[in-house]
């Protein structure tokens, strides 16, 4: 009897682990999404899929309030820091080719970056936000670094500032670290970061609607609205390389998330490295969104509501910027994919969405 009971438990756990959202759930998903929009928790697009099969996609709110143009499922939006997943993949591709090693100090590859601790900061530290380097945007807000100056100049300024903590001794989400990874990628590919991104990620897997442009706006893009309801002003400079900034669509990001974990972009060993928990919330040196979950290389590694009371392992990344916020995630064992973007500054991927999907 005991053995039968244990077998029943194992069968139940297995069934829960592989449970899927199906097309029959479309109406319920639509009801959930409309309720979240009515409550002011989403304003943009949403896609829910099981692997390659898109179960639900829809868009809410206005792309342009003055012209009364609605958001659509084809709208191209700025993905902000979700692009850190691209940078991590491009870096691990270099590791696979033995161009760099994860334990290399950055001084080995970026001799011009003259920080006194550059010999002690490794590629691993940059990928996992454990470098201790000050965030360039934080320093710009404080007035220590000018806005709208070239990337190399920003990094030269950062090289003159003390670390927040010794390398490897804390967790502090760092856009600076990903700019340095962008510099390493451009050095070894001998090309602009966005061309590398296109040639080594977008084109190979068929992301045909993703691109980079100078402004936060671009072809097919929405107006972005600040918390006071005013439209965000387009940026007067080109995007930095490595910490985000690409424009994409729900469909392209779905293609990308299907490819995550496959041999289309990296070897299995590299994905295993990417999905480890290197940085933990209790190590965070300041309160910040990305610190709420363990972090691997270019992605958070989370246990999230999946089916009923059960949780499952998922990886993903959020992004927030000038009137925008977004999130994309994938449950590793089941391949459930959820992508959501806003052209208002809202909390990306409201928890209620995951909780309601888990009830289906």
BADREN-152150 format. One record per residue: residue in one letter; x, y, z of N, C-alpha, C in turn. Coordinates in steps of 0.2 Angstrom, whole numbers. Example, Ala and Ser with C-alpha at 12.3 -4.5 7.8 and 13.67 -1.06 7.14 Angstrom:
2
<'A', <66, -28, 39>, <62, -22, 39>, <66, -16, 39>>;
<'S', <64, -11, 35>, <68, -5, 36>, <64, 0, 39>>;
//
This chain:
360
<'X', <4, -6, 0>, <0, 0, 0>, <4, 6, 0>>;
<'X', <10, 6, 4>, <14, 12, 4>, <17, 13, -3>>;
<'X', <19, 8, -6>, <22, 9, -13>, <17, 11, -18>>;
<'X', <11, 9, -17>, <6, 12, -22>, <5, 19, -20>>;
<'X', <5, 21, -14>, <4, 28, -12>, <10, 32, -15>>;
<'X', <16, 30, -14>, <21, 34, -17>, <21, 34, -24>>;
<'X', <19, 29, -28>, <18, 29, -35>, <13, 34, -37>>;
<'X', <7, 35, -33>, <2, 40, -35>, <5, 47, -34>>;
<'X', <9, 48, -29>, <12, 54, -28>, <16, 56, -34>>;
<'X', <20, 51, -36>, <25, 52, -42>, <21, 54, -48>>;
<'X', <16, 50, -49>, <12, 51, -55>, <9, 58, -55>>;
<'X', <6, 60, -49>, <3, 67, -49>, <8, 72, -50>>;
<'X', <14, 72, -47>, <19, 77, -48>, <21, 77, -55>>;
<'X', <22, 71, -59>, <24, 71, -66>, <19, 75, -70>>;
<'X', <12, 73, -68>, <7, 76, -72>, <7, 84, -71>>;
<'X', <8, 86, -65>, <8, 93, -64>, <14, 96, -67>>;
<'X', <19, 93, -68>, <25, 96, -71>, <24, 97, -78>>;
<'X', <20, 93, -82>, <20, 93, -89>, <13, 96, -91>>;
<'X', <9, 98, -86>, <3, 101, -88>, <3, 107, -92>>;
<'X', <-1, 108, -97>, <0, 113, -102>, <-7, 117, -103>>;
<'X', <-6, 124, -104>, <-11, 128, -106>, <-13, 126, -114>>;
<'X', <-19, 125, -115>, <-21, 123, -122>, <-26, 128, -125>>;
<'X', <-27, 127, -132>, <-31, 132, -135>, <-38, 133, -132>>;
<'X', <-40, 127, -129>, <-47, 128, -125>, <-47, 133, -120>>;
<'X', <-41, 135, -118>, <-41, 140, -112>, <-41, 147, -115>>;
<'X', <-42, 148, -121>, <-41, 155, -124>, <-46, 159, -121>>;
<'X', <-52, 157, -120>, <-57, 162, -118>, <-56, 164, -111>>;
<'X', <-53, 159, -107>, <-51, 161, -100>, <-45, 166, -100>>;
<'X', <-41, 164, -104>, <-35, 169, -104>, <-37, 176, -106>>;
<'X', <-41, 176, -111>, <-43, 183, -113>, <-47, 187, -108>>;
<'X', <-51, 183, -104>, <-54, 186, -98>, <-49, 189, -93>>;
<'X', <-44, 185, -92>, <-39, 187, -87>, <-35, 193, -89>>;
<'X', <-33, 193, -96>, <-30, 199, -99>, <-34, 205, -99>>;
<'X', <-40, 205, -101>, <-45, 210, -101>, <-46, 213, -94>>;
<'X', <-46, 209, -89>, <-47, 211, -82>, <-41, 215, -79>>;
<'X', <-35, 212, -81>, <-29, 216, -79>, <-28, 223, -83>>;
<'X', <-30, 223, -89>, <-30, 229, -92>, <-35, 234, -89>>;
<'X', <-41, 232, -87>, <-46, 236, -84>, <-44, 239, -77>>;
<'X', <-39, 235, -74>, <-37, 237, -68>, <-30, 241, -68>>;
<'X', <-28, 242, -74>, <-23, 247, -75>, <-16, 243, -74>>;
<'X', <-16, 237, -75>, <-10, 233, -73>, <-6, 231, -80>>;
<'X', <-9, 231, -85>, <-5, 230, -92>, <-8, 235, -97>>;
<'X', <-3, 237, -101>, <-5, 242, -107>, <0, 241, -112>>;
<'X', <-2, 236, -117>, <3, 234, -122>, <1, 227, -125>>;
<'X', <6, 223, -125>, <4, 216, -129>, <6, 211, -124>>;
<'X', <3, 205, -125>, <4, 199, -121>, <4, 193, -126>>;
<'X', <8, 188, -125>, <8, 182, -129>, <10, 176, -124>>;
<'X', <6, 171, -124>, <7, 165, -120>, <7, 159, -125>>;
<'X', <12, 155, -124>, <13, 149, -128>, <16, 143, -125>>;
<'X', <15, 137, -128>, <18, 131, -125>, <22, 129, -131>>;
<'X', <29, 130, -130>, <34, 129, -135>, <32, 133, -141>>;
<'X', <32, 130, -147>, <31, 133, -153>, <23, 135, -154>>;
<'X', <19, 132, -150>, <12, 134, -151>, <9, 140, -147>>;
<'X', <8, 145, -151>, <5, 151, -147>, <-2, 150, -145>>;
<'X', <-4, 150, -139>, <-10, 149, -136>, <-15, 155, -136>>;
<'X', <-11, 161, -134>, <-15, 167, -134>, <-10, 173, -135>>;
<'X', <-13, 178, -139>, <-9, 184, -140>, <-14, 189, -141>>;
<'X', <-13, 195, -138>, <-18, 201, -139>, <-14, 207, -137>>;
<'X', <-17, 213, -138>, <-14, 219, -137>, <-20, 224, -134>>;
<'X', <-18, 228, -129>, <-22, 233, -126>, <-20, 240, -125>>;
<'X', <-24, 244, -125>, <-23, 251, -125>, <-20, 255, -131>>;
<'X', <-18, 261, -131>, <-17, 265, -136>, <-9, 265, -138>>;
<'X', <-7, 264, -144>, <-1, 266, -146>, <1, 273, -147>>;
<'X', <-5, 277, -149>, <-4, 284, -149>, <-11, 287, -147>>;
<'X', <-11, 290, -141>, <-18, 293, -139>, <-20, 299, -143>>;
<'X', <-16, 303, -145>, <-18, 309, -149>, <-21, 307, -156>>;
<'X', <-18, 302, -159>, <-21, 300, -165>, <-26, 294, -165>>;
<'X', <-27, 291, -159>, <-31, 286, -157>, <-29, 280, -161>>;
<'X', <-23, 278, -161>, <-20, 272, -164>, <-19, 267, -159>>;
<'X', <-23, 261, -159>, <-22, 256, -154>, <-16, 252, -155>>;
<'X', <-13, 249, -149>, <-8, 244, -149>, <-10, 238, -153>>;
<'X', <-6, 234, -156>, <-8, 228, -159>, <-3, 223, -157>>;
<'X', <-4, 217, -159>, <0, 211, -158>, <7, 211, -162>>;
<'X', <7, 216, -167>, <12, 216, -172>, <17, 223, -170>>;
<'X', <14, 226, -165>, <18, 232, -163>, <25, 231, -161>>;
<'X', <30, 235, -164>, <37, 234, -162>, <39, 239, -156>>;
<'X', <41, 236, -151>, <43, 239, -145>, <50, 239, -142>>;
<'X', <52, 243, -138>, <59, 243, -136>, <59, 238, -130>>;
<'X', <64, 233, -130>, <64, 228, -125>, <68, 230, -119>>;
<'X', <72, 235, -119>, <76, 237, -114>, <81, 232, -111>>;
<'X', <81, 230, -105>, <86, 226, -102>, <85, 218, -104>>;
<'X', <79, 217, -107>, <78, 210, -109>, <84, 208, -114>>;
<'X', <87, 213, -117>, <92, 212, -122>, <99, 209, -118>>;
<'X', <99, 209, -112>, <105, 206, -108>, <105, 199, -110>>;
<'X', <99, 196, -111>, <100, 189, -113>, <104, 188, -119>>;
<'X', <103, 192, -124>, <107, 192, -130>, <114, 193, -129>>;
<'X', <116, 197, -125>, <123, 199, -123>, <126, 193, -120>>;
<'X', <122, 189, -115>, <125, 184, -112>, <126, 178, -117>>;
<'X', <122, 177, -122>, <122, 172, -127>, <128, 173, -131>>;
<'X', <129, 179, -134>, <135, 181, -138>, <141, 180, -134>>;
<'X', <141, 182, -128>, <147, 181, -124>, <149, 173, -123>>;
<'X', <144, 169, -122>, <145, 162, -121>, <147, 159, -128>>;
<'X', <145, 162, -133>, <147, 159, -140>, <155, 160, -140>>;
<'X', <157, 166, -138>, <165, 167, -138>, <168, 162, -133>>;
<'X', <165, 160, -128>, <168, 156, -123>, <168, 149, -127>>;
<'X', <163, 147, -130>, <163, 140, -134>, <169, 140, -139>>;
<'X', <170, 146, -142>, <176, 146, -147>, <183, 147, -144>>;
<'X', <183, 147, -138>, <189, 148, -134>, <193, 155, -136>>;
<'X', <189, 160, -138>, <191, 167, -138>, <192, 170, -132>>;
<'X', <188, 168, -127>, <188, 171, -120>, <187, 165, -115>>;
<'X', <188, 166, -109>, <186, 161, -104>, <183, 165, -98>>;
<'X', <178, 161, -95>, <174, 165, -90>, <178, 167, -84>>;
<'X', <184, 164, -82>, <188, 167, -77>, <193, 172, -79>>;
<'X', <193, 174, -85>, <198, 179, -88>, <196, 186, -84>>;
<'X', <202, 189, -82>, <201, 196, -80>, <199, 200, -86>>;
<'X', <195, 206, -85>, <193, 210, -91>, <199, 214, -93>>;
<'X', <204, 214, -89>, <210, 218, -91>, <214, 214, -97>>;
<'X', <213, 208, -97>, <216, 204, -103>, <213, 205, -110>>;
<'X', <207, 208, -110>, <203, 209, -116>, <202, 216, -117>>;
<'X', <201, 220, -112>, <200, 227, -113>, <206, 231, -110>>;
<'X', <211, 232, -113>, <217, 235, -110>, <216, 242, -109>>;
<'X', <212, 245, -112>, <210, 252, -112>, <206, 254, -106>>;
<'X', <203, 249, -103>, <198, 250, -97>, <203, 250, -91>>;
<'X', <205, 256, -88>, <210, 257, -83>, <208, 257, -76>>;
<'X', <202, 254, -75>, <200, 253, -68>, <206, 250, -63>>;
<'X', <207, 252, -57>, <212, 249, -53>, <211, 242, -52>>;
<'X', <205, 240, -52>, <203, 233, -50>, <201, 229, -56>>;
<'X', <203, 231, -62>, <202, 227, -68>, <205, 220, -68>>;
<'X', <211, 219, -65>, <214, 213, -65>, <210, 208, -61>>;
<'X', <205, 210, -56>, <202, 206, -52>, <194, 205, -54>>;
<'X', <192, 208, -59>, <185, 208, -61>, <185, 203, -67>>;
<'X', <181, 198, -67>, <181, 193, -72>, <175, 193, -77>>;
<'X', <175, 189, -82>, <170, 189, -87>, <164, 186, -83>>;
<'X', <165, 181, -79>, <160, 178, -74>, <156, 184, -70>>;
<'X', <160, 188, -67>, <158, 193, -63>, <153, 198, -67>>;
<'X', <155, 200, -73>, <151, 204, -77>, <144, 201, -79>>;
<'X', <145, 195, -81>, <139, 191, -83>, <134, 190, -77>>;
<'X', <136, 189, -71>, <132, 188, -65>, <131, 194, -61>>;
<'X', <133, 200, -63>, <132, 206, -59>, <135, 206, -52>>;
<'X', <142, 203, -52>, <146, 203, -46>, <152, 206, -47>>;
<'X', <152, 211, -51>, <159, 215, -52>, <160, 220, -47>>;
<'X', <155, 223, -44>, <156, 229, -40>, <156, 235, -43>>;
<'X', <156, 236, -50>, <157, 242, -53>, <151, 246, -52>>;
<'X', <152, 252, -52>, <146, 257, -51>, <142, 257, -58>>;
<'X', <135, 258, -57>, <131, 258, -63>, <131, 265, -66>>;
<'X', <132, 265, -72>, <133, 272, -76>, <127, 276, -75>>;
<'X', <121, 273, -76>, <115, 277, -76>, <114, 280, -69>>;
<'X', <116, 276, -64>, <115, 279, -57>, <120, 285, -56>>;
<'X', <126, 284, -59>, <131, 290, -58>, <128, 296, -62>>;
<'X', <125, 295, -68>, <122, 300, -72>, <117, 304, -68>>;
<'X', <113, 300, -65>, <107, 303, -61>, <110, 307, -55>>;
<'X', <116, 305, -52>, <119, 308, -47>, <123, 315, -49>>;
<'X', <124, 315, -56>, <127, 321, -59>, <135, 320, -59>>;
<'X', <137, 313, -58>, <144, 312, -58>, <147, 310, -65>>;
<'X', <142, 308, -70>, <144, 307, -77>, <138, 311, -81>>;
<'X', <140, 314, -86>, <136, 317, -91>, <131, 312, -94>>;
<'X', <125, 314, -96>, <121, 311, -100>, <123, 312, -108>>;
<'X', <121, 307, -112>, <122, 307, -119>, <129, 308, -121>>;
<'X', <134, 305, -118>, <141, 305, -120>, <142, 298, -123>>;
<'X', <148, 297, -127>, <149, 291, -130>, <150, 285, -125>>;
<'X', <149, 279, -127>, <150, 273, -123>, <157, 273, -120>>;
<'X', <162, 273, -124>, <169, 273, -121>, <170, 278, -116>>;
<'X', <168, 284, -117>, <169, 290, -112>, <165, 288, -106>>;
<'X', <159, 285, -106>, <156, 283, -100>, <160, 278, -96>>;
<'X', <163, 273, -100>, <167, 268, -96>, <173, 271, -94>>;
<'X', <176, 276, -97>, <182, 279, -94>, <181, 282, -88>>;
<'X', <175, 285, -87>, <173, 289, -81>, <172, 284, -76>>;
<'X', <168, 278, -77>, <167, 273, -72>, <174, 270, -70>>;
<'X', <179, 270, -74>, <185, 267, -72>, <189, 271, -67>>;
<'X', <186, 278, -66>, <189, 282, -61>, <186, 282, -54>>;
<'X', <180, 278, -54>, <176, 277, -48>, <178, 271, -44>>;
<'X', <178, 271, -37>, <179, 265, -33>, <173, 260, -34>>;
<'X', <175, 254, -33>, <170, 249, -33>, <165, 250, -27>>;
<'X', <159, 247, -28>, <154, 247, -23>, <156, 241, -18>>;
<'X', <159, 236, -20>, <161, 230, -16>, <167, 227, -20>>;
<'X', <170, 222, -16>, <175, 218, -20>, <172, 214, -25>>;
<'X', <176, 212, -30>, <173, 208, -35>, <171, 201, -32>>;
<'X', <165, 199, -34>, <163, 192, -32>, <160, 192, -25>>;
<'X', <160, 198, -21>, <158, 198, -14>, <151, 201, -13>>;
<'X', <147, 202, -19>, <140, 204, -18>, <136, 204, -25>>;
<'X', <130, 206, -25>, <126, 206, -31>, <123, 213, -32>>;
<'X', <125, 216, -37>, <122, 223, -39>, <121, 223, -46>>;
<'X', <115, 223, -48>, <113, 223, -55>, <117, 229, -59>>;
<'X', <120, 227, -64>, <125, 232, -67>, <124, 233, -74>>;
<'X', <122, 238, -77>, <122, 240, -84>, <129, 241, -86>>;
<'X', <133, 244, -82>, <140, 245, -84>, <143, 238, -86>>;
<'X', <142, 233, -82>, <145, 227, -83>, <143, 224, -90>>;
<'X', <137, 225, -92>, <135, 223, -99>, <138, 227, -105>>;
<'X', <139, 234, -103>, <142, 238, -108>, <149, 235, -110>>;
<'X', <153, 233, -104>, <159, 230, -105>, <159, 223, -109>>;
<'X', <154, 219, -108>, <153, 213, -112>, <152, 215, -119>>;
<'X', <148, 220, -120>, <147, 222, -127>, <153, 224, -130>>;
<'X', <158, 228, -127>, <164, 229, -129>, <169, 223, -131>>;
<'X', <168, 218, -127>, <172, 212, -128>, <169, 209, -134>>;
<'X', <163, 208, -135>, <159, 205, -141>, <162, 209, -147>>;
<'X', <161, 216, -147>, <163, 219, -153>, <171, 218, -155>>;
<'X', <175, 218, -150>, <182, 217, -151>, <183, 210, -155>>;
<'X', <180, 205, -152>, <182, 198, -155>, <178, 197, -162>>;
<'X', <172, 200, -163>, <169, 200, -169>, <170, 205, -174>>;
<'X', <174, 210, -172>, <176, 215, -176>, <171, 218, -180>>;
<'X', <165, 220, -176>, <159, 222, -179>, <155, 226, -174>>;
<'X', <151, 230, -176>, <146, 234, -171>, <142, 229, -168>>;
<'X', <140, 230, -161>, <137, 225, -157>, <130, 223, -161>>;
<'X', <126, 228, -163>, <120, 227, -166>, <120, 222, -173>>;
<'X', <126, 223, -176>, <127, 219, -182>, <128, 211, -180>>;
<'X', <132, 211, -174>, <134, 204, -172>, <127, 201, -169>>;
<'X', <123, 205, -166>, <117, 202, -163>, <112, 200, -169>>;
<'X', <112, 204, -174>, <108, 202, -180>, <111, 195, -183>>;
<'X', <117, 195, -184>, <120, 190, -188>, <121, 183, -184>>;
<'X', <121, 184, -177>, <123, 178, -174>, <117, 175, -169>>;
<'X', <111, 179, -169>, <105, 177, -166>, <99, 178, -170>>;
<'X', <98, 184, -172>, <91, 186, -176>, <91, 182, -182>>;
<'X', <96, 182, -187>, <95, 179, -193>, <95, 172, -193>>;
<'X', <100, 168, -189>, <100, 161, -188>, <93, 158, -186>>;
<'X', <89, 161, -182>, <83, 158, -179>, <77, 161, -182>>;
<'X', <78, 166, -187>, <72, 169, -190>, <68, 175, -187>>;
<'X', <72, 179, -183>, <69, 185, -180>, <69, 191, -185>>;
<'X', <64, 191, -189>, <65, 196, -195>, <62, 203, -193>>;
<'X', <59, 204, -188>, <56, 210, -186>, <60, 214, -180>>;
<'X', <65, 212, -178>, <69, 215, -173>, <75, 219, -176>>;
<'X', <76, 225, -173>, <81, 229, -176>, <83, 234, -171>>;
<'X', <88, 238, -172>, <90, 244, -168>, <89, 250, -172>>;
<'X', <87, 255, -168>, <87, 262, -171>, <89, 267, -165>>;
<'X', <91, 273, -167>, <93, 278, -163>, <88, 280, -157>>;
<'X', <82, 281, -159>, <77, 284, -155>, <73, 278, -151>>;
<'X', <70, 279, -146>, <65, 274, -143>, <59, 273, -148>>;
<'X', <58, 277, -153>, <53, 276, -158>, <56, 273, -164>>;
<'X', <52, 271, -168>, <54, 268, -175>, <48, 265, -179>>;
<'X', <50, 262, -184>, <44, 259, -188>, <40, 255, -184>>;
<'X', <33, 256, -184>, <28, 252, -181>, <28, 252, -174>>;
<'X', <32, 257, -171>, <33, 257, -163>, <27, 262, -160>>;
<'X', <26, 261, -154>, <21, 265, -151>, <24, 271, -148>>;
<'X', <20, 276, -146>, <22, 281, -141>, <23, 278, -134>>;
<'X', <28, 281, -131>, <29, 278, -124>, <26, 284, -119>>;
<'X', <23, 282, -114>, <20, 287, -109>, <23, 286, -102>>;
<'X', <24, 292, -100>, <27, 292, -93>, <22, 292, -88>>;
<'X', <24, 291, -81>, <19, 290, -76>, <14, 296, -75>>;
<'X', <16, 302, -78>, <11, 308, -77>, <7, 308, -84>>;
<'X', <7, 303, -88>, <3, 303, -94>, <6, 307, -100>>;
<'X', <12, 310, -99>, <15, 314, -105>, <19, 309, -109>>;
<'X', <20, 310, -115>, <24, 306, -120>, <31, 307, -118>>;
<'X', <35, 301, -119>, <42, 302, -118>, <45, 305, -124>>;
<'X', <50, 309, -123>, <54, 312, -128>, <59, 307, -131>>;
<'X', <59, 307, -138>, <64, 302, -141>, <72, 304, -138>>;
<'X', <76, 299, -138>, <83, 300, -136>, <87, 304, -141>>;
<'X', <91, 308, -139>, <95, 312, -144>, <102, 309, -146>>;
<'X', <102, 302, -144>, <109, 299, -145>, <107, 292, -147>>;
<'X', <113, 288, -150>, <112, 281, -151>, <112, 277, -145>>;
<'X', <109, 271, -146>, <109, 267, -140>, <116, 264, -138>>;
<'X', <118, 263, -132>, <124, 260, -130>, <124, 252, -132>>;
<'X', <129, 249, -132>, <130, 242, -134>, <131, 237, -129>>;
<'X', <126, 233, -128>, <127, 227, -123>, <122, 227, -117>>;
<'X', <119, 233, -115>, <114, 232, -110>, <107, 232, -111>>;
<'X', <105, 233, -118>, <98, 233, -120>, <97, 238, -126>>;
<'X', <91, 239, -127>, <90, 244, -132>, <87, 242, -139>>;
<'X', <87, 236, -140>, <84, 233, -146>, <76, 234, -147>>;
<'X', <73, 234, -153>, <66, 234, -154>, <64, 227, -157>>;
<'X', <58, 225, -154>, <56, 218, -157>, <49, 218, -156>>;
<'X', <46, 212, -157>, <39, 210, -157>, <38, 204, -153>>;
<'X', <31, 203, -151>, <29, 197, -148>, <31, 191, -151>>;
<'X', <30, 191, -158>, <32, 185, -162>, <39, 184, -162>>;
<'X', <43, 189, -163>, <51, 188, -163>, <53, 185, -157>>;
<'X', <51, 188, -151>, <53, 186, -145>, <51, 179, -143>>;
<'X', <45, 177, -146>, <43, 170, -145>, <48, 165, -149>>;
<'X', <50, 167, -155>, <54, 163, -158>, <61, 163, -154>>;
<'X', <63, 168, -151>, <69, 168, -147>, <68, 163, -141>>;
<'X', <63, 164, -138>, <62, 160, -132>, <61, 153, -133>>;
<'X', <59, 151, -139>, <58, 144, -141>, <66, 141, -142>>;
<'X', <70, 146, -145>, <77, 144, -146>, <81, 143, -140>>;
<'X', <79, 147, -135>, <83, 147, -128>, <83, 139, -126>>;
<'X', <89, 137, -124>, <90, 130, -122>, <91, 125, -128>>;
<'X', <90, 127, -134>, <91, 123, -140>, <98, 124, -142>>;
<'X', <100, 119, -147>, <107, 120, -150>, <108, 125, -155>>;
<'X', <102, 129, -157>, <102, 134, -162>, <107, 139, -160>>;
<'X', <108, 141, -154>, <112, 146, -151>, <118, 145, -147>>;
<'X', <117, 139, -143>, <122, 137, -139>, <122, 130, -138>>;
<'X', <128, 127, -135>, <128, 120, -133>, <125, 119, -127>>;
<'X', <123, 113, -125>, <119, 112, -119>, <123, 114, -113>>;
<'X', <130, 113, -113>, <134, 115, -108>, <134, 122, -106>>;
<'X', <133, 126, -111>, <133, 133, -111>, <127, 135, -108>>;
<'X', <121, 132, -110>, <115, 134, -107>, <115, 132, -99>>;
<'X', <118, 126, -98>, <118, 124, -91>, <122, 130, -87>>;
<'X', <127, 132, -89>, <130, 138, -86>, <126, 144, -85>>;
<'X', <123, 146, -90>, <118, 152, -91>, <113, 151, -85>>;
<'X', <110, 145, -84>, <104, 144, -80>, <106, 143, -73>>;
<'X', <112, 143, -71>, <114, 142, -64>, <113, 149, -60>>;
<'X', <111, 147, -53>, <110, 153, -49>, <117, 155, -45>>;
<'X', <120, 161, -48>, <126, 163, -46>, <125, 169, -41>>;
<'X', <120, 173, -42>, <119, 179, -37>, <112, 178, -34>>;
<'X', <112, 179, -27>, <106, 178, -24>, <103, 184, -21>>;
<'X', <96, 185, -20>, <93, 191, -17>, <96, 193, -11>>;
<'X', <98, 189, -6>, <101, 191, 0>, <108, 194, 0>>;
<'X', <111, 193, -6>, <117, 196, -7>, <117, 203, -10>>;
<'X', <111, 205, -12>, <110, 212, -15>, <112, 218, -11>>;
<'X', <116, 222, -14>, <118, 228, -11>, <114, 234, -11>>;
<'X', <108, 233, -14>, <103, 239, -14>, <97, 236, -17>>;
<'X', <91, 239, -15>, <85, 236, -17>, <84, 238, -24>>;
<'X', <82, 233, -28>, <81, 234, -36>, <78, 228, -38>>;
<'X', <74, 229, -44>, <70, 224, -46>, <73, 217, -48>>;
<'X', <79, 218, -51>, <82, 212, -54>, <85, 208, -48>>;
<'X', <85, 211, -42>, <88, 208, -36>, <83, 203, -32>>;
<'X', <77, 203, -35>, <71, 200, -31>, <72, 192, -32>>;
<'X', <75, 190, -37>, <76, 183, -39>, <83, 181, -40>>;
<'X', <85, 175, -39>, <92, 173, -41>, <94, 175, -48>>;
<'X', <100, 176, -50>, <102, 178, -56>, <108, 173, -59>>;
<'X', <107, 171, -65>, <112, 167, -68>, <117, 171, -73>>;
<'X', <117, 170, -79>, <121, 174, -84>, <115, 177, -89>>;
<'X', <114, 183, -88>, <109, 187, -92>, <102, 185, -91>>;
<'X', <100, 181, -86>, <93, 180, -84>, <92, 178, -77>>;
<'X', <86, 179, -75>, <84, 177, -68>, <82, 170, -68>>;
<'X', <83, 166, -63>, <82, 159, -62>, <77, 159, -57>>;
<'X', <71, 157, -58>, <65, 158, -53>, <61, 152, -53>>;
<'X', <58, 151, -47>, <52, 146, -46>, <46, 150, -46>>;
<'X', <42, 149, -51>, <36, 153, -52>, <29, 148, -52>>;
<'X', <24, 151, -50>, <17, 147, -51>, <17, 144, -58>>;
<'X', <15, 138, -58>, <14, 134, -64>, <8, 131, -65>>;
<'X', <6, 126, -60>, <0, 123, -60>, <-3, 122, -53>>;
<'X', <-9, 125, -52>, <-12, 124, -45>, <-7, 127, -40>>;
<'X', <-5, 123, -35>, <-1, 126, -30>, <6, 125, -31>>;
<'X', <8, 121, -37>, <14, 119, -39>, <18, 125, -42>>;
<'X', <24, 125, -41>, <29, 130, -44>, <34, 126, -49>>;
<'X', <37, 129, -53>, <41, 126, -58>, <47, 131, -60>>;
<'X', <53, 128, -62>, <59, 132, -63>, <58, 136, -70>>;
<'X', <59, 143, -70>, <58, 147, -76>, <64, 151, -76>>;
<'X', <66, 153, -82>, <71, 158, -83>, <68, 164, -87>>;
<'X', <71, 170, -86>, <68, 176, -90>, <72, 182, -88>>;
<'X', <69, 187, -91>, <72, 194, -90>, <67, 199, -91>>;
<'X', <67, 204, -87>, <63, 210, -88>, <67, 216, -91>>;
<'X', <63, 221, -92>, <66, 227, -95>, <62, 233, -93>>;
<'X', <64, 239, -91>, <60, 245, -90>, <64, 251, -92>>;
<'X', <61, 256, -95>, <64, 261, -97>, <60, 267, -97>>;
<'X', <61, 272, -102>, <58, 278, -103>, <51, 277, -105>>;
<'X', <46, 276, -100>, <39, 275, -102>, <37, 268, -104>>;
<'X', <42, 263, -103>, <41, 256, -105>, <43, 251, -100>>;
<'X', <40, 245, -100>, <42, 240, -96>, <39, 233, -99>>;
<'X', <43, 228, -98>, <42, 222, -102>, <45, 216, -98>>;
<'X', <43, 210, -100>, <46, 204, -97>, <45, 198, -102>>;
<'X', <50, 193, -102>, <49, 187, -106>, <52, 182, -101>>;
<'X', <48, 176, -101>, <50, 170, -97>, <49, 164, -100>>;
<'X', <52, 159, -98>, <51, 152, -101>, <52, 147, -95>>;
<'X', <47, 143, -94>, <47, 137, -90>, <52, 132, -93>>;
<'X', <57, 130, -90>, <62, 126, -93>, <60, 119, -94>>;
<'X', <56, 116, -90>, <54, 109, -91>, <48, 108, -95>>;
<'X', <44, 113, -95>, <37, 112, -99>, <38, 116, -105>>;
<'X', <42, 121, -106>, <43, 126, -112>, <37, 131, -112>>;
<'X', <33, 132, -107>, <28, 137, -107>, <32, 144, -107>>;
<'X', <29, 148, -112>, <32, 155, -113>, <27, 160, -112>>;
<'X', <29, 165, -108>, <25, 171, -107>, <29, 177, -109>>;
<'X', <26, 182, -113>, <30, 188, -115>, <25, 194, -114>>;
<'X', <27, 199, -111>, <22, 205, -110>, <26, 211, -110>>;
<'X', <23, 216, -114>, <26, 223, -114>, <21, 228, -113>>;
<'X', <23, 234, -111>, <19, 240, -109>, <22, 246, -113>>;
<'X', <18, 250, -115>, <20, 257, -117>, <18, 262, -112>>;
<'X', <17, 260, -106>, <17, 264, -100>, <22, 261, -95>>;
<'X', <24, 265, -90>, <29, 263, -85>, <25, 259, -80>>;
<'X', <24, 253, -81>, <20, 248, -76>, <24, 243, -74>>;
<'X', <22, 239, -68>, <26, 234, -66>, <26, 228, -72>>;
<'X', <31, 226, -74>, <31, 221, -80>, <29, 214, -77>>;
<'X', <25, 211, -81>, <22, 204, -79>, <19, 204, -72>>;
<'X', <13, 207, -72>, <10, 207, -65>, <9, 200, -62>>;
<'X', <11, 199, -56>, <10, 192, -53>, <4, 189, -54>>;
<'X', <-2, 193, -54>, <-8, 190, -55>, <-9, 186, -61>>;
<'X', <-5, 188, -66>, <-6, 184, -73>, <-3, 177, -72>>;
<'X', <3, 176, -69>, <5, 170, -67>, <1, 166, -63>>;
<'X', <-2, 169, -58>, <-6, 165, -53>, <-13, 163, -56>>;
<'X', <-15, 167, -61>, <-22, 165, -64>, <-20, 160, -69>>;
<'X', <-15, 160, -73>, <-13, 155, -78>, <-12, 148, -74>>;
<'X', <-9, 148, -68>, <-8, 142, -65>, <-14, 139, -63>>;
<'X', <-20, 142, -62>, <-26, 140, -60>, <-30, 136, -66>>;
<'X', <-28, 137, -72>, <-31, 134, -78>, <-30, 126, -78>>;
//
